[in-house]
Amino acid sequence: MKQVTLIRTATISGAIAVAAGALGAHGLEGRITTELLTAFQTGARYHLVHSVVLLVLALNSGNQYKSGFWLITAGILLFSGSLYGLALSSLAGLQLSILGPLTPAGGLLLIAGWLVTGWRAAQIKKGGI
């Protein structure tokens, strides 16, 4: 995978996270329940933080952290994406409860991404890679 692809993925993710944060702060209050607004804002916060992590990993030369990068990307899609979907679907009067189980699965992928990244960093530090 080319480094430019990783950088583009990270920066597009960051831009979407900022847009989601703005929507959550300025466009949804009073239009969805407080519980769903809080869930949406949690998704945006995790999305932005992990987009920064993606950019740091993408800028690391050699793609040693590619596995962690893609685990975190998948985690963002499932964790934040499911929270966005749950909140926004309520605007249309839909209840997409099928999205509910995706949130913890996304959280597990985020955790796995952090652990794989830490493991790879420890290997590199010891000269094992």
Stockholm file with secondary structure:
# STOCKHOLM 1.0

chainA/1-129         MKQVTLIRTATISGAIAVAAGALGAHGLEGRITTELLTAFQTGARYHLVHSVVLLVLALNSGNQYKSGFWLITAGILLFSGSLYGLALSSLAGLQLSILGPLTPAGGLLLIAGWLVTGWRAAQIKKGGI
#=GR chainA/1-129 SS CCHHHHHHHHHHHHHHHHHHHHHHHHTSBTTBCHHHHHHHHHHHHHHHHHHHHHHHHHHSTTCTTHHHHHHHHHHHHHHHHHHHHHHHHHHTTCCCGGGTTHHHHHHHHHHHHHHHHHHHHHHHHTTCC
#=GC SS_cons         CCHHHHHHHHHHHHHHHHHHHHHHHHTSBTTBCHHHHHHHHHHHHHHHHHHHHHHHHHHSTTCTTHHHHHHHHHHHHHHHHHHHHHHHHHHTTCCCGGGTTHHHHHHHHHHHHHHHHHHHHHHHHTTCC
//
